[in-house]
């Protein structure tokens, strides 16, 4: 059903964790100054405003990344 596909792209199971994971991956290829919450949202496939429910801005995302560590 198309409704299920639409719901899947709209609702993300654990968006905060996915944002952090995707940000870490992007940081491997670019500098912190090039990270963008909206670009991360596009990469994950959620609305460009969805990350702002978890992070007020990029500096809050970077702080969460630093607190979390890279998992290595």
mmCIF file as Biopython writes it, N, C-alpha, C and O atoms, coordinates in Angstrom:
data_model
#
loop_
_atom_site.group_PDB
_atom_site.id
_atom_site.type_symbol
_atom_site.label_atom_id
_atom_site.label_alt_id
_atom_site.label_comp_id
_atom_site.label_asym_id
_atom_site.label_entity_id
_atom_site.label_seq_id
_atom_site.pdbx_PDB_ins_code
_atom_site.Cartn_x
_atom_site.Cartn_y
_atom_site.Cartn_z
_atom_site.occupancy
_atom_site.B_iso_or_equiv
_atom_site.auth_seq_id
_atom_site.auth_asym_id
_atom_site.pdbx_PDB_model_num
ATOM 1   N N  . UNK A ? 1  ? 0.825  -1.186 0.000  1.0 0.0 1  A 1 
ATOM 2   C CA . UNK A ? 1  ? 0.000  0.000  0.000  1.0 0.0 1  A 1 
ATOM 3   C C  . UNK A ? 1  ? 0.867  1.246  0.000  1.0 0.0 1  A 1 
ATOM 4   O O  . UNK A ? 1  ? 1.914  1.264  0.647  1.0 0.0 1  A 1 
ATOM 5   N N  . UNK A ? 2  ? 0.466  2.258  -0.691 1.0 0.0 2  A 1 
ATOM 6   C CA . UNK A ? 2  ? 1.262  3.478  -0.735 1.0 0.0 2  A 1 
ATOM 7   C C  . UNK A ? 2  ? 1.239  4.214  0.590  1.0 0.0 2  A 1 
ATOM 8   O O  . UNK A ? 2  ? 2.187  4.931  0.909  1.0 0.0 2  A 1 
ATOM 9   N N  . UNK A ? 3  ? 0.187  4.057  1.364  1.0 0.0 3  A 1 
ATOM 10  C CA . UNK A ? 3  ? 0.114  4.714  2.666  1.0 0.0 3  A 1 
ATOM 11  C C  . UNK A ? 3  ? 1.222  4.224  3.590  1.0 0.0 3  A 1 
ATOM 12  O O  . UNK A ? 3  ? 1.792  5.015  4.342  1.0 0.0 3  A 1 
ATOM 13  N N  . UNK A ? 4  ? 1.534  2.939  3.546  1.0 0.0 4  A 1 
ATOM 14  C CA . UNK A ? 4  ? 2.598  2.380  4.366  1.0 0.0 4  A 1 
ATOM 15  C C  . UNK A ? 4  ? 3.942  2.965  3.954  1.0 0.0 4  A 1 
ATOM 16  O O  . UNK A ? 4  ? 4.742  3.330  4.815  1.0 0.0 4  A 1 
ATOM 17  N N  . UNK A ? 5  ? 4.202  3.059  2.665  1.0 0.0 5  A 1 
ATOM 18  C CA . UNK A ? 5  ? 5.464  3.615  2.189  1.0 0.0 5  A 1 
ATOM 19  C C  . UNK A ? 5  ? 5.607  5.069  2.624  1.0 0.0 5  A 1 
ATOM 20  O O  . UNK A ? 5  ? 6.690  5.491  3.028  1.0 0.0 5  A 1 
ATOM 21  N N  . UNK A ? 6  ? 4.526  5.836  2.545  1.0 0.0 6  A 1 
ATOM 22  C CA . UNK A ? 6  ? 4.568  7.233  2.964  1.0 0.0 6  A 1 
ATOM 23  C C  . UNK A ? 6  ? 4.825  7.325  4.456  1.0 0.0 6  A 1 
ATOM 24  O O  . UNK A ? 6  ? 5.623  8.153  4.894  1.0 0.0 6  A 1 
ATOM 25  N N  . UNK A ? 7  ? 4.165  6.492  5.241  1.0 0.0 7  A 1 
ATOM 26  C CA . UNK A ? 7  ? 4.367  6.506  6.687  1.0 0.0 7  A 1 
ATOM 27  C C  . UNK A ? 7  ? 5.800  6.164  7.039  1.0 0.0 7  A 1 
ATOM 28  O O  . UNK A ? 7  ? 6.368  6.745  7.964  1.0 0.0 7  A 1 
ATOM 29  N N  . UNK A ? 8  ? 6.393  5.224  6.310  1.0 0.0 8  A 1 
ATOM 30  C CA . UNK A ? 8  ? 7.756  4.809  6.611  1.0 0.0 8  A 1 
ATOM 31  C C  . UNK A ? 8  ? 8.743  5.953  6.397  1.0 0.0 8  A 1 
ATOM 32  O O  . UNK A ? 8  ? 9.677  6.108  7.183  1.0 0.0 8  A 1 
ATOM 33  N N  . UNK A ? 9  ? 8.558  6.751  5.357  1.0 0.0 9  A 1 
ATOM 34  C CA . UNK A ? 9  ? 9.472  7.857  5.125  1.0 0.0 9  A 1 
ATOM 35  C C  . UNK A ? 9  ? 9.214  8.999  6.098  1.0 0.0 9  A 1 
ATOM 36  O O  . UNK A ? 9  ? 10.126 9.764  6.409  1.0 0.0 9  A 1 
ATOM 37  N N  . UNK A ? 10 ? 7.978  9.120  6.581  1.0 0.0 10 A 1 
ATOM 38  C CA . UNK A ? 10 ? 7.652  10.206 7.501  1.0 0.0 10 A 1 
ATOM 39  C C  . UNK A ? 10 ? 8.122  9.902  8.910  1.0 0.0 10 A 1 
ATOM 40  O O  . UNK A ? 10 ? 8.702  10.766 9.568  1.0 0.0 10 A 1 
ATOM 41  N N  . UNK A ? 11 ? 7.882  8.696  9.379  1.0 0.0 11 A 1 
ATOM 42  C CA . UNK A ? 11 ? 8.231  8.331  10.749 1.0 0.0 11 A 1 
ATOM 43  C C  . UNK A ? 11 ? 9.514  7.511  10.752 1.0 0.0 11 A 1 
ATOM 44  O O  . UNK A ? 11 ? 9.655  6.537  10.013 1.0 0.0 11 A 1 
ATOM 45  N N  . UNK A ? 12 ? 10.420 7.922  11.581 1.0 0.0 12 A 1 
ATOM 46  C CA . UNK A ? 12 ? 11.700 7.230  11.666 1.0 0.0 12 A 1 
ATOM 47  C C  . UNK A ? 12 ? 11.804 6.622  13.056 1.0 0.0 12 A 1 
ATOM 48  O O  . UNK A ? 12 ? 11.504 7.287  14.048 1.0 0.0 12 A 1 
ATOM 49  N N  . UNK A ? 13 ? 12.223 5.379  13.137 1.0 0.0 13 A 1 
ATOM 50  C CA . UNK A ? 13 ? 12.286 4.674  14.416 1.0 0.0 13 A 1 
ATOM 51  C C  . UNK A ? 13 ? 13.127 5.353  15.478 1.0 0.0 13 A 1 
ATOM 52  O O  . UNK A ? 13 ? 12.640 5.577  16.586 1.0 0.0 13 A 1 
ATOM 53  N N  . UNK A ? 14 ? 14.361 5.685  15.180 1.0 0.0 14 A 1 
ATOM 54  C CA . UNK A ? 14 ? 15.238 6.343  16.143 1.0 0.0 14 A 1 
ATOM 55  C C  . UNK A ? 14 ? 16.042 7.405  15.400 1.0 0.0 14 A 1 
ATOM 56  O O  . UNK A ? 14 ? 17.216 7.219  15.081 1.0 0.0 14 A 1 
ATOM 57  N N  . UNK A ? 15 ? 15.377 8.513  15.140 1.0 0.0 15 A 1 
ATOM 58  C CA . UNK A ? 15 ? 15.976 9.556  14.320 1.0 0.0 15 A 1 
ATOM 59  C C  . UNK A ? 15 ? 17.219 10.143 14.957 1.0 0.0 15 A 1 
ATOM 60  O O  . UNK A ? 15 ? 18.190 10.421 14.253 1.0 0.0 15 A 1 
ATOM 61  N N  . UNK A ? 16 ? 17.223 10.339 16.253 1.0 0.0 16 A 1 
ATOM 62  C CA . UNK A ? 16 ? 18.386 10.919 16.925 1.0 0.0 16 A 1 
ATOM 63  C C  . UNK A ? 16 ? 19.639 10.073 16.667 1.0 0.0 16 A 1 
ATOM 64  O O  . UNK A ? 16 ? 20.682 10.600 16.282 1.0 0.0 16 A 1 
ATOM 65  N N  . UNK A ? 17 ? 19.526 8.767  16.883 1.0 0.0 17 A 1 
ATOM 66  C CA . UNK A ? 17 ? 20.666 7.871  16.667 1.0 0.0 17 A 1 
ATOM 67  C C  . UNK A ? 17 ? 21.087 7.861  15.202 1.0 0.0 17 A 1 
ATOM 68  O O  . UNK A ? 17 ? 22.280 7.852  14.901 1.0 0.0 17 A 1 
ATOM 69  N N  . UNK A ? 18 ? 20.123 7.861  14.295 1.0 0.0 18 A 1 
ATOM 70  C CA . UNK A ? 18 ? 20.441 7.855  12.868 1.0 0.0 18 A 1 
ATOM 71  C C  . UNK A ? 18 ? 21.116 9.158  12.454 1.0 0.0 18 A 1 
ATOM 72  O O  . UNK A ? 18 ? 22.032 9.144  11.632 1.0 0.0 18 A 1 
ATOM 73  N N  . UNK A ? 19 ? 20.680 10.274 13.010 1.0 0.0 19 A 1 
ATOM 74  C CA . UNK A ? 19 ? 21.331 11.556 12.728 1.0 0.0 19 A 1 
ATOM 75  C C  . UNK A ? 19 ? 22.781 11.539 13.203 1.0 0.0 19 A 1 
ATOM 76  O O  . UNK A ? 19 ? 23.682 11.985 12.492 1.0 0.0 19 A 1 
ATOM 77  N N  . UNK A ? 20 ? 22.992 11.030 14.392 1.0 0.0 20 A 1 
ATOM 78  C CA . UNK A ? 20 ? 24.351 10.953 14.929 1.0 0.0 20 A 1 
ATOM 79  C C  . UNK A ? 20 ? 25.226 10.033 14.085 1.0 0.0 20 A 1 
ATOM 80  O O  . UNK A ? 20 ? 26.362 10.380 13.761 1.0 0.0 20 A 1 
ATOM 81  N N  . UNK A ? 21 ? 24.706 8.871  13.730 1.0 0.0 21 A 1 
ATOM 82  C CA . UNK A ? 21 ? 25.472 7.927  12.899 1.0 0.0 21 A 1 
ATOM 83  C C  . UNK A ? 21 ? 25.823 8.535  11.542 1.0 0.0 21 A 1 
ATOM 84  O O  . UNK A ? 21 ? 26.956 8.423  11.075 1.0 0.0 21 A 1 
ATOM 85  N N  . UNK A ? 22 ? 24.846 9.173  10.922 1.0 0.0 22 A 1 
ATOM 86  C CA . UNK A ? 22 ? 25.060 9.771  9.606  1.0 0.0 22 A 1 
ATOM 87  C C  . UNK A ? 22 ? 26.025 10.942 9.699  1.0 0.0 22 A 1 
ATOM 88  O O  . UNK A ? 22 ? 26.858 11.132 8.813  1.0 0.0 22 A 1 
ATOM 89  N N  . UNK A ? 23 ? 25.919 11.721 10.755 1.0 0.0 23 A 1 
ATOM 90  C CA . UNK A ? 23 ? 26.840 12.850 10.949 1.0 0.0 23 A 1 
ATOM 91  C C  . UNK A ? 23 ? 28.276 12.366 11.115 1.0 0.0 23 A 1 
ATOM 92  O O  . UNK A ? 23 ? 29.202 12.963 10.565 1.0 0.0 23 A 1 
ATOM 93  N N  . UNK A ? 24 ? 28.463 11.291 11.870 1.0 0.0 24 A 1 
ATOM 94  C CA . UNK A ? 24 ? 29.808 10.729 12.053 1.0 0.0 24 A 1 
ATOM 95  C C  . UNK A ? 24 ? 30.359 10.275 10.705 1.0 0.0 24 A 1 
ATOM 96  O O  . UNK A ? 24 ? 31.523 10.530 10.396 1.0 0.0 24 A 1 
ATOM 97  N N  . UNK A ? 25 ? 29.536 9.605  9.902  1.0 0.0 25 A 1 
ATOM 98  C CA . UNK A ? 25 ? 29.980 9.152  8.579  1.0 0.0 25 A 1 
ATOM 99  C C  . UNK A ? 25 ? 30.339 10.335 7.688  1.0 0.0 25 A 1 
ATOM 100 O O  . UNK A ? 25 ? 31.355 10.304 6.995  1.0 0.0 25 A 1 
ATOM 101 N N  . UNK A ? 26 ? 29.515 11.370 7.702  1.0 0.0 26 A 1 
ATOM 102 C CA . UNK A ? 26 ? 29.800 12.535 6.865  1.0 0.0 26 A 1 
ATOM 103 C C  . UNK A ? 26 ? 31.045 13.261 7.343  1.0 0.0 26 A 1 
ATOM 104 O O  . UNK A ? 26 ? 31.799 13.810 6.539  1.0 0.0 26 A 1 
ATOM 105 N N  . UNK A ? 27 ? 31.259 13.263 8.642  1.0 0.0 27 A 1 
ATOM 106 C CA . UNK A ? 27 ? 32.431 13.934 9.201  1.0 0.0 27 A 1 
ATOM 107 C C  . UNK A ? 27 ? 33.730 13.267 8.761  1.0 0.0 27 A 1 
ATOM 108 O O  . UNK A ? 27 ? 34.782 13.905 8.736  1.0 0.0 27 A 1 
ATOM 109 N N  . UNK A ? 28 ? 33.655 11.984 8.413  1.0 0.0 28 A 1 
ATOM 110 C CA . UNK A ? 28 ? 34.833 11.275 7.907  1.0 0.0 28 A 1 
ATOM 111 C C  . UNK A ? 28 ? 35.263 11.807 6.542  1.0 0.0 28 A 1 
ATOM 112 O O  . UNK A ? 28 ? 36.418 11.653 6.146  1.0 0.0 28 A 1 
ATOM 113 N N  . UNK A ? 29 ? 34.327 12.433 5.823  1.0 0.0 29 A 1 
ATOM 114 C CA . UNK A ? 29 ? 34.591 12.897 4.461  1.0 0.0 29 A 1 
ATOM 115 C C  . UNK A ? 29 ? 34.629 14.412 4.323  1.0 0.0 29 A 1 
ATOM 116 O O  . UNK A ? 29 ? 35.035 14.931 3.283  1.0 0.0 29 A 1 
ATOM 117 N N  . UNK A ? 30 ? 34.211 15.123 5.360  1.0 0.0 30 A 1 
ATOM 118 C CA . UNK A ? 30 ? 34.135 16.580 5.291  1.0 0.0 30 A 1 
ATOM 119 C C  . UNK A ? 30 ? 34.415 17.172 6.665  1.0 0.0 30 A 1 
ATOM 120 O O  . UNK A ? 30 ? 34.461 16.443 7.655  1.0 0.0 30 A 1 
ATOM 121 N N  . UNK A ? 31 ? 34.596 18.443 6.732  1.0 0.0 31 A 1 
ATOM 122 C CA . UNK A ? 31 ? 34.837 19.096 8.011  1.0 0.0 31 A 1 
ATOM 123 C C  . UNK A ? 31 ? 33.548 19.400 8.750  1.0 0.0 31 A 1 
ATOM 124 O O  . UNK A ? 31 ? 32.467 19.378 8.161  1.0 0.0 31 A 1 
ATOM 125 N N  . UNK A ? 32 ? 33.661 19.683 10.036 1.0 0.0 32 A 1 
ATOM 126 C CA . UNK A ? 32 ? 32.499 19.985 10.870 1.0 0.0 32 A 1 
ATOM 127 C C  . UNK A ? 32 ? 31.748 21.203 10.348 1.0 0.0 32 A 1 
ATOM 128 O O  . UNK A ? 32 ? 30.525 21.280 10.470 1.0 0.0 32 A 1 
ATOM 129 N N  . UNK A ? 33 ? 32.472 22.151 9.771  1.0 0.0 33 A 1 
ATOM 130 C CA . UNK A ? 33 ? 31.820 23.357 9.264  1.0 0.0 33 A 1 
ATOM 131 C C  . UNK A ? 33 ? 30.870 23.055 8.112  1.0 0.0 33 A 1 
ATOM 132 O O  . UNK A ? 33 ? 29.974 23.850 7.829  1.0 0.0 33 A 1 
ATOM 133 N N  . UNK A ? 34 ? 31.053 21.914 7.442  1.0 0.0 34 A 1 
ATOM 134 C CA . UNK A ? 34 ? 30.195 21.549 6.318  1.0 0.0 34 A 1 
ATOM 135 C C  . UNK A ? 34 ? 29.009 20.670 6.717  1.0 0.0 34 A 1 
ATOM 136 O O  . UNK A ? 34 ? 28.157 20.366 5.882  1.0 0.0 34 A 1 
ATOM 137 N N  . UNK A ? 35 ? 28.949 20.261 7.980  1.0 0.0 35 A 1 
ATOM 138 C CA . UNK A ? 35 ? 27.788 19.489 8.432  1.0 0.0 35 A 1 
ATOM 139 C C  . UNK A ? 35 ? 26.566 20.388 8.462  1.0 0.0 35 A 1 
ATOM 140 O O  . UNK A ? 35 ? 26.659 21.564 8.812  1.0 0.0 35 A 1 
ATOM 141 N N  . UNK A ? 36 ? 25.428 19.836 8.099  1.0 0.0 36 A 1 
ATOM 142 C CA . UNK A ? 36 ? 24.179 20.583 8.075  1.0 0.0 36 A 1 
ATOM 143 C C  . UNK A ? 36 ? 23.052 19.661 8.543  1.0 0.0 36 A 1 
ATOM 144 O O  . UNK A ? 36 ? 22.928 18.536 8.058  1.0 0.0 36 A 1 
ATOM 145 N N  . UNK A ? 37 ? 22.243 20.128 9.469  1.0 0.0 37 A 1 
ATOM 146 C CA . UNK A ? 37 ? 21.114 19.325 9.930  1.0 0.0 37 A 1 
ATOM 147 C C  . UNK A ? 37 ? 20.152 19.036 8.781  1.0 0.0 37 A 1 
ATOM 148 O O  . UNK A ? 37 ? 19.625 17.929 8.672  1.0 0.0 37 A 1 
ATOM 149 N N  . UNK A ? 38 ? 19.930 20.012 7.944  1.0 0.0 38 A 1 
ATOM 150 C CA . UNK A ? 38 ? 19.021 19.804 6.808  1.0 0.0 38 A 1 
ATOM 151 C C  . UNK A ? 38 ? 19.592 18.801 5.808  1.0 0.0 38 A 1 
ATOM 152 O O  . UNK A ? 38 ? 18.857 17.972 5.272  1.0 0.0 38 A 1 
ATOM 153 N N  . UNK A ? 39 ? 20.884 18.873 5.560  1.0 0.0 39 A 1 
ATOM 154 C CA . UNK A ? 39 ? 21.516 17.912 4.647  1.0 0.0 39 A 1 
ATOM 155 C C  . UNK A ? 39 ? 21.477 16.505 5.240  1.0 0.0 39 A 1 
ATOM 156 O O  . UNK A ? 39 ? 21.272 15.531 4.516  1.0 0.0 39 A 1 
ATOM 157 N N  . UNK A ? 40 ? 21.672 16.397 6.549  1.0 0.0 40 A 1 
ATOM 158 C CA . UNK A ? 40 ? 21.564 15.086 7.203  1.0 0.0 40 A 1 
ATOM 159 C C  . UNK A ? 40 ? 20.157 14.533 7.044  1.0 0.0 40 A 1 
ATOM 160 O O  . UNK A ? 40 ? 19.978 13.344 6.779  1.0 0.0 40 A 1 
ATOM 161 N N  . UNK A ? 41 ? 19.161 15.395 7.206  1.0 0.0 41 A 1 
ATOM 162 C CA . UNK A ? 41 ? 17.766 14.964 7.045  1.0 0.0 41 A 1 
ATOM 163 C C  . UNK A ? 41 ? 17.523 14.442 5.635  1.0 0.0 41 A 1 
ATOM 164 O O  . UNK A ? 41 ? 16.885 13.406 5.453  1.0 0.0 41 A 1 
ATOM 165 N N  . UNK A ? 42 ? 18.028 15.155 4.646  1.0 0.0 42 A 1 
ATOM 166 C CA . UNK A ? 42 ? 17.859 14.696 3.261  1.0 0.0 42 A 1 
ATOM 167 C C  . UNK A ? 42 ? 18.538 13.340 3.057  1.0 0.0 42 A 1 
ATOM 168 O O  . UNK A ? 42 ? 17.989 12.466 2.386  1.0 0.0 42 A 1 
ATOM 169 N N  . UNK A ? 43 ? 19.714 13.166 3.627  1.0 0.0 43 A 1 
ATOM 170 C CA . UNK A ? 43 ? 20.443 11.905 3.474  1.0 0.0 43 A 1 
ATOM 171 C C  . UNK A ? 43 ? 19.691 10.734 4.103  1.0 0.0 43 A 1 
ATOM 172 O O  . UNK A ? 43 ? 19.745 9.611  3.600  1.0 0.0 43 A 1 
ATOM 173 N N  . UNK A ? 44 ? 18.998 11.000 5.194  1.0 0.0 44 A 1 
ATOM 174 C CA . UNK A ? 44 ? 18.259 9.955  5.905  1.0 0.0 44 A 1 
ATOM 175 C C  . UNK A ? 44 ? 16.881 9.732  5.288  1.0 0.0 44 A 1 
ATOM 176 O O  . UNK A ? 44 ? 16.315 8.643  5.387  1.0 0.0 44 A 1 
ATOM 177 N N  . UNK A ? 45 ? 16.351 10.764 4.657  1.0 0.0 45 A 1 
ATOM 178 C CA . UNK A ? 45 ? 15.043 10.638 4.018  1.0 0.0 45 A 1 
ATOM 179 C C  . UNK A ? 45 ? 13.888 11.105 4.888  1.0 0.0 45 A 1 
ATOM 180 O O  . UNK A ? 45 ? 12.771 10.603 4.766  1.0 0.0 45 A 1 
ATOM 181 N N  . UNK A ? 46 ? 14.156 12.066 5.765  1.0 0.0 46 A 1 
ATOM 182 C CA . UNK A ? 46 ? 13.089 12.648 6.587  1.0 0.0 46 A 1 
ATOM 183 C C  . UNK A ? 46 ? 12.959 14.121 6.220  1.0 0.0 46 A 1 
ATOM 184 O O  . UNK A ? 46 ? 13.780 14.647 5.468  1.0 0.0 46 A 1 
ATOM 185 N N  . UNK A ? 47 ? 11.943 14.786 6.741  1.0 0.0 47 A 1 
ATOM 186 C CA . UNK A ? 47 ? 11.764 16.201 6.442  1.0 0.0 47 A 1 
ATOM 187 C C  . UNK A ? 47 ? 12.963 16.988 6.953  1.0 0.0 47 A 1 
ATOM 188 O O  . UNK A ? 47 ? 13.624 16.586 7.910  1.0 0.0 47 A 1 
ATOM 189 N N  . UNK A ? 48 ? 13.229 18.099 6.310  1.0 0.0 48 A 1 
ATOM 190 C CA . UNK A ? 48 ? 14.396 18.890 6.673  1.0 0.0 48 A 1 
ATOM 191 C C  . UNK A ? 48 ? 14.261 19.556 8.038  1.0 0.0 48 A 1 
ATOM 192 O O  . UNK A ? 48 ? 15.252 20.034 8.591  1.0 0.0 48 A 1 
ATOM 193 N N  . UNK A ? 49 ? 13.071 19.591 8.577  1.0 0.0 49 A 1 
ATOM 194 C CA . UNK A ? 49 ? 12.887 20.176 9.909  1.0 0.0 49 A 1 
ATOM 195 C C  . UNK A ? 49 ? 12.889 19.123 11.021 1.0 0.0 49 A 1 
ATOM 196 O O  . UNK A ? 49 ? 12.969 19.474 12.198 1.0 0.0 49 A 1 
ATOM 197 N N  . UNK A ? 50 ? 12.801 17.844 10.665 1.0 0.0 50 A 1 
ATOM 198 C CA . UNK A ? 50 ? 12.745 16.770 11.667 1.0 0.0 50 A 1 
ATOM 199 C C  . UNK A ? 50 ? 13.933 16.759 12.635 1.0 0.0 50 A 1 
ATOM 200 O O  . UNK A ? 50 ? 13.722 16.536 13.827 1.0 0.0 50 A 1 
ATOM 201 N N  . UNK A ? 51 ? 15.165 16.988 12.184 1.0 0.0 51 A 1 
ATOM 202 C CA . UNK A ? 51 ? 16.297 16.961 13.126 1.0 0.0 51 A 1 
ATOM 203 C C  . UNK A ? 51 ? 16.189 17.993 14.244 1.0 0.0 51 A 1 
ATOM 204 O O  . UNK A ? 51 ? 16.766 17.813 15.316 1.0 0.0 51 A 1 
ATOM 205 N N  . UNK A ? 52 ? 15.454 19.071 13.996 1.0 0.0 52 A 1 
ATOM 206 C CA . UNK A ? 52 ? 15.339 20.130 14.999 1.0 0.0 52 A 1 
ATOM 207 C C  . UNK A ? 52 ? 14.474 19.715 16.189 1.0 0.0 52 A 1 
ATOM 208 O O  . UNK A ? 52 ? 14.402 20.439 17.182 1.0 0.0 52 A 1 
ATOM 209 N N  . UNK A ? 53 ? 13.826 18.571 16.098 1.0 0.0 53 A 1 
ATOM 210 C CA . UNK A ? 53 ? 13.117 18.016 17.261 1.0 0.0 53 A 1 
ATOM 211 C C  . UNK A ? 53 ? 14.099 17.375 18.239 1.0 0.0 53 A 1 
ATOM 212 O O  . UNK A ? 53 ? 13.771 17.146 19.403 1.0 0.0 53 A 1 
ATOM 213 N N  . UNK A ? 54 ? 15.298 17.093 17.754 1.0 0.0 54 A 1 
ATOM 214 C CA . UNK A ? 54 ? 16.313 16.432 18.573 1.0 0.0 54 A 1 
ATOM 215 C C  . UNK A ? 54 ? 17.502 17.337 18.891 1.0 0.0 54 A 1 
ATOM 216 O O  . UNK A ? 54 ? 18.139 17.187 19.934 1.0 0.0 54 A 1 
ATOM 217 N N  . UNK A ? 55 ? 17.794 18.261 18.006 1.0 0.0 55 A 1 
ATOM 218 C CA . UNK A ? 55 ? 18.936 19.166 18.181 1.0 0.0 55 A 1 
ATOM 219 C C  . UNK A ? 55 ? 18.498 20.575 17.817 1.0 0.0 55 A 1 
ATOM 220 O O  . UNK A ? 55 ? 17.918 20.794 16.753 1.0 0.0 55 A 1 
ATOM 221 N N  . UNK A ? 56 ? 18.772 21.528 18.696 1.0 0.0 56 A 1 
ATOM 222 C CA . UNK A ? 56 ? 18.379 22.916 18.447 1.0 0.0 56 A 1 
ATOM 223 C C  . UNK A ? 56 ? 19.149 23.510 17.275 1.0 0.0 56 A 1 
ATOM 224 O O  . UNK A ? 56 ? 18.624 24.332 16.523 1.0 0.0 56 A 1 
ATOM 225 N N  . UNK A ? 57 ? 20.401 23.084 17.130 1.0 0.0 57 A 1 
ATOM 226 C CA . UNK A ? 57 ? 21.248 23.598 16.058 1.0 0.0 57 A 1 
ATOM 227 C C  . UNK A ? 57 ? 22.445 22.677 15.867 1.0 0.0 57 A 1 
ATOM 228 O O  . UNK A ? 57 ? 22.576 21.660 16.548 1.0 0.0 57 A 1 
ATOM 229 N N  . UNK A ? 58 ? 23.304 23.042 14.946 1.0 0.0 58 A 1 
ATOM 230 C CA . UNK A ? 58 ? 24.457 22.204 14.625 1.0 0.0 58 A 1 
ATOM 231 C C  . UNK A ? 58 ? 25.401 22.053 15.815 1.0 0.0 58 A 1 
ATOM 232 O O  . UNK A ? 58 ? 25.985 20.986 16.007 1.0 0.0 58 A 1 
ATOM 233 N N  . UNK A ? 59 ? 25.557 23.107 16.615 1.0 0.0 59 A 1 
ATOM 234 C CA . UNK A ? 59 ? 26.469 23.003 17.756 1.0 0.0 59 A 1 
ATOM 235 C C  . UNK A ? 59 ? 25.957 21.977 18.771 1.0 0.0 59 A 1 
ATOM 236 O O  . UNK A ? 59 ? 26.752 21.302 19.425 1.0 0.0 59 A 1 
ATOM 237 N N  . UNK A ? 60 ? 24.649 21.862 18.902 1.0 0.0 60 A 1 
ATOM 238 C CA . UNK A ? 60 ? 24.098 20.844 19.799 1.0 0.0 60 A 1 
ATOM 239 C C  . UNK A ? 60 ? 24.328 19.439 19.238 1.0 0.0 60 A 1 
ATOM 240 O O  . UNK A ? 60 ? 24.595 18.503 19.992 1.0 0.0 60 A 1 
ATOM 241 N N  . UNK A ? 61 ? 24.225 19.294 17.933 1.0 0.0 61 A 1 
ATOM 242 C CA . UNK A ? 61 ? 24.531 18.013 17.280 1.0 0.0 61 A 1 
ATOM 243 C C  . UNK A ? 61 ? 25.996 17.645 17.512 1.0 0.0 61 A 1 
ATOM 244 O O  . UNK A ? 61 ? 26.301 16.508 17.872 1.0 0.0 61 A 1 
ATOM 245 N N  . UNK A ? 62 ? 26.895 18.595 17.309 1.0 0.0 62 A 1 
ATOM 246 C CA . UNK A ? 62 ? 28.319 18.333 17.507 1.0 0.0 62 A 1 
ATOM 247 C C  . UNK A ? 62 ? 28.625 17.975 18.957 1.0 0.0 62 A 1 
ATOM 248 O O  . UNK A ? 62 ? 29.456 17.104 19.214 1.0 0.0 62 A 1 
ATOM 249 N N  . UNK A ? 63 ? 27.966 18.634 19.906 1.0 0.0 63 A 1 
ATOM 250 C CA . UNK A ? 63 ? 28.155 18.316 21.320 1.0 0.0 63 A 1 
ATOM 251 C C  . UNK A ? 63 ? 27.681 16.902 21.612 1.0 0.0 63 A 1 
ATOM 252 O O  . UNK A ? 63 ? 28.333 16.175 22.361 1.0 0.0 63 A 1 
ATOM 253 N N  . UNK A ? 64 ? 26.549 16.501 21.029 1.0 0.0 64 A 1 
ATOM 254 C CA . UNK A ? 64 ? 26.045 15.142 21.241 1.0 0.0 64 A 1 
ATOM 255 C C  . UNK A ? 64 ? 26.997 14.123 20.625 1.0 0.0 64 A 1 
ATOM 256 O O  . UNK A ? 64 ? 27.205 13.047 21.186 1.0 0.0 64 A 1 
ATOM 257 N N  . UNK A ? 65 ? 27.570 14.457 19.483 1.0 0.0 65 A 1 
ATOM 258 C CA . UNK A ? 65 ? 28.542 13.559 18.851 1.0 0.0 65 A 1 
ATOM 259 C C  . UNK A ? 65 ? 29.764 13.403 19.752 1.0 0.0 65 A 1 
ATOM 260 O O  . UNK A ? 65 ? 30.276 12.295 19.917 1.0 0.0 65 A 1 
ATOM 261 N N  . UNK A ? 66 ? 30.223 14.485 20.325 1.0 0.0 66 A 1 
ATOM 262 C CA . UNK A ? 66 ? 31.401 14.431 21.202 1.0 0.0 66 A 1 
ATOM 263 C C  . UNK A ? 66 ? 31.105 13.646 22.464 1.0 0.0 66 A 1 
ATOM 264 O O  . UNK A ? 66 ? 31.952 12.888 22.938 1.0 0.0 66 A 1 
ATOM 265 N N  . UNK A ? 67 ? 29.912 13.819 23.014 1.0 0.0 67 A 1 
ATOM 266 C CA . UNK A ? 67 ? 29.518 13.100 24.221 1.0 0.0 67 A 1 
ATOM 267 C C  . UNK A ? 67 ? 29.386 11.614 23.957 1.0 0.0 67 A 1 
ATOM 268 O O  . UNK A ? 67 ? 29.798 10.782 24.765 1.0 0.0 67 A 1 
ATOM 269 N N  . UNK A ? 68 ? 28.805 11.298 22.813 1.0 0.0 68 A 1 
ATOM 270 C CA . UNK A ? 68 ? 28.575 9.891  22.421 1.0 0.0 68 A 1 
ATOM 271 C C  . UNK A ? 68 ? 29.869 9.196  22.064 1.0 0.0 68 A 1 
ATOM 272 O O  . UNK A ? 68 ? 30.025 8.005  22.336 1.0 0.0 68 A 1 
ATOM 273 N N  . UNK A ? 69 ? 30.801 9.916  21.459 1.0 0.0 69 A 1 
ATOM 274 C CA . UNK A ? 69 ? 32.017 9.283  20.962 1.0 0.0 69 A 1 
ATOM 275 C C  . UNK A ? 69 ? 31.764 8.665  19.604 1.0 0.0 69 A 1 
ATOM 276 O O  . UNK A ? 69 ? 30.646 8.727  19.094 1.0 0.0 69 A 1 
ATOM 277 N N  . UNK A ? 70 ? 32.758 8.087  19.028 1.0 0.0 70 A 1 
ATOM 278 C CA . UNK A ? 70 ? 32.614 7.518  17.703 1.0 0.0 70 A 1 
ATOM 279 C C  . UNK A ? 70 ? 32.354 6.023  17.730 1.0 0.0 70 A 1 
ATOM 280 O O  . UNK A ? 70 ? 32.176 5.407  16.679 1.0 0.0 70 A 1 
ATOM 281 N N  . UNK A ? 71 ? 32.331 5.432  18.912 1.0 0.0 71 A 1 
ATOM 282 C CA . UNK A ? 71 ? 32.055 4.012  19.006 1.0 0.0 71 A 1 
ATOM 283 C C  . UNK A ? 71 ? 33.214 3.132  18.620 1.0 0.0 71 A 1 
ATOM 284 O O  . UNK A ? 71 ? 33.034 1.940  18.371 1.0 0.0 71 A 1 
ATOM 285 N N  . UNK A ? 72 ? 34.409 3.703  18.564 1.0 0.0 72 A 1 
ATOM 286 C CA . UNK A ? 72 ? 35.551 2.878  18.151 1.0 0.0 72 A 1 
ATOM 287 C C  . UNK A ? 72 ? 36.192 2.188  19.323 1.0 0.0 72 A 1 
ATOM 288 O O  . UNK A ? 72 ? 37.166 1.456  19.151 1.0 0.0 72 A 1 
#
